[in-house]
Amino acid sequence: MSGSFLFVLNLLLFSPDIDGRSGTKSAQLCSGDGFEEEKAENEDWAIKRRERLNAKKKRKGEYKSTIKRPEQFVKEYRDKELDFFRMRNRIKLRKISVEDVKSELLFVIRIRGKREMHPKSKKILNKLRLPHILSGVFLKATESNLKMLLMVEPFVTFGYPNLKSVKELIYKKGCGRIEKEIVPLTNNEVVEQALGQYGMICVEDVVHEIANVGPHFREANFFLQPFKLKCPEKRLSVSKRPFKIGGDTGNREDNINELISKFN
């Protein structure tokens, strides 16, 4: 009996670890390696758990934000109908013609979103190539264009850009479309490839054609993509009232140059 006990005791004291790993567990603990490994594993586990919880909270918040109450749907519908009603009233009560504007060249900036927008307003903005907030385009002051601007007045502001503003916009933010590819105007080869047949072989020719509303203004303007402007503040604060009565929308005439300088 005592011999068997001594045999087992010798096995426990002098044999390697039972799980087959090299070295003994006691040696690892004495050296501190095992403790460091366990600490690192615990830290990794805690980080991963925190990331999973944060992702879960984010998904939960996004799910809540997508749920709308019935009264929200009613309010959105009424706002859109009100937008359409006001649009019809503006067209009936206010007439705007080419003689009313002081420049043949306009620059239009979209400054408001689409929460209260009727589908017809959205369609007009897309036709004007203004699908996003703070997108801007050059426009020729024609009867049809002025009528469209009047219809979507609560969502845009426009005015008469000077040569300095035209040049800064095209040189700093100008992009052109060649076939289906949008490329920045970093060299004259792009212009010559797209507009060489109309006598425009460099960026300065495009600036001249736009600023003077030349005979090939339509081709040059269609080549230019809508300008993506930036707001210096974190959030764009906009009043629905027209600029002429202290708001931000509608025609601001020469004051558009100050806004271009701010957003460019």
C-alpha positions in Angstrom: 0.0 0.0 0.0 2.8 2.4 0.9 4.7 1.4 -2.2 1.8 2.3 -4.5 1.4 5.7 -2.7 5.1 6.5 -3.2 4.9 5.6 -6.9 2.0 7.9 -7.5 3.7 10.7 -5.5 6.8 10.4 -7.6 4.8 10.7 -10.8 3.1 13.9 -9.6 6.3 15.5 -8.5 8.7 14.6 -11.3 6.6 14.1 -14.4 5.9 16.9 -17.0 2.4 18.6 -17.2 -0.4 16.1 -17.7 -1.7 18.1 -20.8 1.6 17.5 -22.6 2.8 21.1 -22.8 6.5 21.7 -22.3 7.6 23.1 -19.0 5.6 23.1 -15.8 2.8 25.3 -14.8 4.5 26.2 -11.6 7.5 27.4 -13.6 5.3 29.6 -15.8 3.6 31.1 -12.8 6.9 31.8 -11.1 8.3 33.5 -14.2 5.2 35.6 -14.6 4.5 34.7 -18.3 1.3 32.9 -17.5 0.0 35.9 -15.6 0.8 38.3 -18.4 -0.8 36.1 -21.0 -4.0 35.8 -19.0 -4.0 39.6 -18.4 -3.7 40.2 -22.1 -6.5 37.7 -22.9 -8.8 39.4 -20.4 -8.1 42.8 -21.9 -8.8 41.6 -25.4 -12.0 40.0 -24.3 -13.1 43.2 -22.5 -12.3 45.3 -25.6 -14.3 43.0 -27.9 -17.2 42.9 -25.5 -17.3 46.7 -25.4 -17.2 46.9 -29.2 -20.1 44.4 -29.4 -22.2 46.4 -26.9 -21.5 49.7 -28.7 -22.5 48.1 -32.0 -25.7 46.8 -30.5 -26.6 50.2 -29.0 -25.9 51.8 -32.4 -28.2 49.3 -34.2 -30.9 49.8 -31.6 -30.7 53.6 -32.1 -30.9 53.3 -35.9 -33.9 51.0 -35.6 -35.7 53.5 -33.3 -34.9 56.4 -35.7 -36.5 54.5 -38.6 -39.7 54.0 -36.8 -42.2 56.8 -37.4 -45.4 57.6 -35.5 -48.6 58.1 -37.4 -48.6 61.8 -36.6 -45.2 62.2 -38.2 -46.6 60.8 -41.5 -49.5 63.2 -41.2 -47.3 66.2 -40.6 -45.0 65.3 -43.5 -47.9 64.9 -45.9 -49.4 68.3 -44.8 -46.0 70.0 -45.1 -45.6 68.7 -48.7 -49.1 69.8 -49.6 -48.4 73.2 -48.1 -45.3 73.5 -50.2 -47.2 72.8 -53.3 -50.0 75.3 -52.3 -47.4 78.0 -51.7 -45.7 77.2 -55.0 -48.9 77.8 -56.9 -49.5 81.0 -55.1 -46.0 82.3 -55.9 -46.6 81.7 -59.6 -49.9 83.4 -59.5 -49.0 86.4 -57.4 -45.4 87.1 -58.4 -44.3 87.4 -62.0 -40.6 87.4 -62.8 -39.1 88.1 -66.3 -35.7 88.5 -67.9 -36.1 92.3 -67.6 -36.4 92.0 -63.8 -32.9 90.6 -63.4 -29.7 92.6 -63.8 -27.5 89.9 -65.2 -27.8 87.2 -67.9 -25.7 84.9 -65.7 -26.9 83.4 -62.5 -25.4 81.2 -59.9 -27.8 79.0 -57.9 -27.1 77.3 -54.6 -29.5 74.8 -53.0 -29.6 75.6 -49.3 -32.4 73.5 -47.9 -33.3 69.8 -47.7 -36.4 67.8 -48.7 -38.4 67.1 -45.5 -41.2 69.6 -46.5 -40.7 69.2 -50.2 -43.5 68.3 -52.6 -42.5 65.8 -55.3 -42.9 68.5 -57.9 -40.3 70.7 -56.2 -37.9 67.7 -56.1 -38.4 67.2 -59.8 -37.6 70.8 -60.6 -34.5 70.8 -58.4 -33.3 67.6 -60.2 -33.9 69.3 -63.5 -31.8 72.3 -62.4 -29.1 69.8 -61.4 -29.4 70.5 -57.7 -30.1 67.2 -56.1 -28.2 67.9 -52.8 -27.8 70.6 -50.3 -24.9 73.0 -51.0 -24.7 72.0 -54.6 -24.4 75.0 -57.0 -24.7 75.5 -60.8 -24.4 78.3 -63.3 -27.7 79.2 -65.1 -28.7 81.4 -67.9 -31.4 83.9 -67.0 -34.2 82.7 -69.3 -38.0 82.9 -68.7 -38.3 79.2 -68.1 -35.3 79.1 -65.7 -36.6 82.1 -63.8 -40.0 80.5 -63.4 -38.4 77.3 -62.1 -36.4 79.3 -59.6 -39.5 81.0 -58.4 -41.3 77.6 -57.9 -38.5 76.3 -55.7 -37.5 79.6 -54.1 -37.8 78.2 -50.5 -35.0 75.7 -51.2 -32.5 77.8 -53.2 -30.7 81.2 -53.3 -29.2 82.8 -56.4 -27.6 85.9 -57.7 -25.2 87.5 -60.2 -21.7 86.1 -59.9 -18.8 88.3 -60.9 -15.7 87.2 -62.9 -13.7 86.6 -59.8 -16.3 84.2 -58.4 -16.7 82.4 -61.7 -12.9 81.9 -62.0 -12.5 80.8 -58.4 -15.3 78.3 -58.6 -14.1 76.7 -61.9 -10.4 76.6 -60.9 -10.9 75.4 -57.3 -13.9 73.1 -57.6 -14.5 72.6 -61.3 -15.1 69.0 -62.6 -16.1 68.0 -66.1 -17.8 65.0 -67.5 -16.2 63.1 -70.4 -18.5 60.3 -71.5 -19.5 58.7 -68.2 -16.4 59.7 -66.2 -16.2 62.8 -64.0 -12.7 64.3 -63.9 -11.3 67.4 -62.2 -10.1 70.3 -64.4 -6.5 70.0 -63.5 -5.1 70.3 -67.0 -6.2 71.8 -70.4 -6.3 68.4 -72.2 -9.6 67.5 -70.5 -11.2 70.7 -71.8 -9.8 70.3 -75.3 -11.0 66.7 -75.5 -14.5 67.7 -74.4 -15.0 71.2 -75.8 -12.3 71.5 -78.5 -14.9 71.4 -81.3 -16.5 74.6 -79.8 -13.2 76.5 -79.8 -12.4 75.9 -76.1 -9.0 74.3 -75.5 -8.1 75.4 -72.0 -9.7 76.1 -68.6 -9.5 79.9 -69.1 -11.7 79.5 -72.3 -14.4 77.8 -70.1 -14.2 80.6 -67.6 -14.6 83.2 -70.5 -17.5 81.3 -72.0 -19.4 81.0 -68.7 -18.7 84.5 -67.5 -19.8 86.2 -70.7 -22.7 83.7 -71.5 -21.1 83.0 -74.9 -22.7 81.2 -77.9 -21.6 77.8 -76.5 -22.6 78.5 -72.9 -25.0 75.6 -72.9 -22.3 73.1 -74.0 -19.7 74.5 -71.5 -22.2 74.5 -68.6 -23.4 71.0 -69.4 -19.7 69.9 -69.4 -19.2 71.4 -65.9 -20.6 69.2 -63.1 -22.6 70.8 -60.2 -20.2 72.4 -57.7 -19.9 70.8 -54.3 -19.7 73.6 -51.8 -18.9 73.5 -48.1 -20.4 75.2 -45.2 -17.7 76.6 -42.7 -20.1 76.0 -39.8 -20.9 72.6 -38.5 -24.6 73.1 -39.4 -26.1 75.3 -42.1 -28.7 77.6 -40.5 -31.2 78.8 -43.1 -34.2 81.0 -42.9 -37.2 80.2 -45.2 -37.9 83.9 -45.8 -36.7 85.6 -48.9 -33.3 87.5 -48.8 -34.9 90.8 -49.6 -36.9 90.8 -46.3 -34.1 89.5 -44.1 -34.1 85.8 -44.9 -31.8 83.5 -46.9 -33.7 82.2 -49.9 -34.4 83.7 -53.4 -32.5 86.4 -55.3 -29.7 88.1 -53.4 -28.3 89.8 -56.6 -24.6 90.8 -56.1 -24.5 89.5 -52.6 -24.2 86.0 -54.0 -20.5 86.6 -54.4 -20.0 86.9 -50.7 -21.8 83.6 -50.2 -19.7 81.9 -52.9 -16.5 83.2 -51.2 -17.8 81.8 -47.9 -18.8 78.3 -49.3 -16.0 77.8 -51.8 
